Structures are given as C-alpha cells and as structure tokens.
Amino acid sequence: MNNVIENYEKIKTQIVPYSPTIVAVTKYFDESQIIKYYEIGFRDFGENRVKDALEKMEKLPAEILKNSRFHLIGHLQTNKAKLAVGKFYLIHSVDSLKLAKIISDEAIKQGIVQNVLLQVNNAREEQKSGFSPEEIMSEFPRLLELEGIKIMGLMNMAPLNCSEDKLHQLFGNIKQIYDVLQSTYKVELSEISMGMSRDFKIALQEGASIIRLGRILFK
C-alpha cells in the first residue's frame, strides 16, 4: 500500500499543469483493495467487465458507493448493455450506433439518462472496436437523437508500441474530432478519455481530461 501512495503522489506531480480525472483501473483487485484505495483518496474507479464490477459494488460499504464514481472502460457487448445502464457514472466504450440505442432504450425504461463516451478507433486497428473518424462524423446526428444517453465526449485507446510522434498524432486527431463535433453540431462536450500508464503524459498534452491508470499506480 505504501507503494501505491508513493506512486499516486508521484503521478500528481507529473500531471501538472493539467487537472485530469484519474480513473484507477481496479480490474485485478477485489472490493477490499478498492476500500483501501478509497481511503488513500481515490474516488473514480474503472472496471473492464460489467459482471466483475457489479459483484464488487455489491460488497462495498454504502459510503464508498455513494461517494465514488464507477467507470466502465472495457468493451461492452450488446447483450450485457442493459446490465450496465444505471450502474456506472460513465460508460467509456460506446463503439456503435447499435450499442448506443440499446443503452438509450434501457435508460429510458429506467427513467434515467446514462452518461457515455463514444469510442473512436482512429488508428483503425482491426482487433479494437470503435467508430472510425468518418463514422463518428456521419452518425453523430443520429446519436444525438437518442434521448436516454448524454454524450459527454470521446474515448480512445492508442496502439501498443507507438512512437511518441505517432501518439501525438493520434491523440491530437481525437481532440480535432472532438472540436469539430462541437462546432459542427453545436453541442457542448466535456470529456476526452485517453491515455493510460504508458502514454498518459502525451495524452494530457493533446487534450485528455480523463486518464485511465492501472499498472503505474499499483506496481
């Protein structure tokens, strides 16, 4: 635990002058560890799988559930979407119009509006899901029509083993898309979720407001 505290304090110095939301990725830890991280000062927790996250949430004290925000950061299958609605502060990985519609319909049934981010795969990696830059522009009007979701911004995962120049290019492109969507469709977005342990500094330089950290915090 002392290592986590030291790592956390070090990261706080590394993110200056930016003020991002740090999502602590807790997919490898059980609820007892989340309680410890909460006591250190973490309030935003990221999970990859819906089922794993819900099982942990059920075992957490009411105070932590009330004062924390849980983020779904992993791929969300359409057949699991209904389970996620209303359980997460923010679903980062909405990667298709079809998935967005399912989330919206379920949110309307529950009488809520679900916060989401749209995942953009601007590196065009076949093994990753997400809207292409062209798709996000063409489908954004239909996404805006979905009354059960609030589109807060964009999410991106850069390829492994990218050069720094390539990372700047890809992350910078996400910020460009973000800006174009706002100006073209006269909407106000607030979040760009990009940057993980290996590349969060570059992501912040290119406009990230949320960074998702796991290994660098808990090593």
Secondary structure, 3 states (H helix, E strand, C coil): CHHHHHHHHHHHHHCCCCCCEEEEECCCCCHHHHHHHHHHCCCEEEECCHHHHHHHHHHCCHHHHHHCEEEECCCCCHHHHHHHCCCCCEEEEECCHHHHHHHHHHHHHHCCCEEEEEEECCCCCCCCCCECHHHHHHHHHHHHCCCCEEEEEEECCCCCCCCHHHHHHHHHHHHHHHHHHHHHHCCCCCEEECCCCCCHHHHHHCCCCEEEECHHHHC
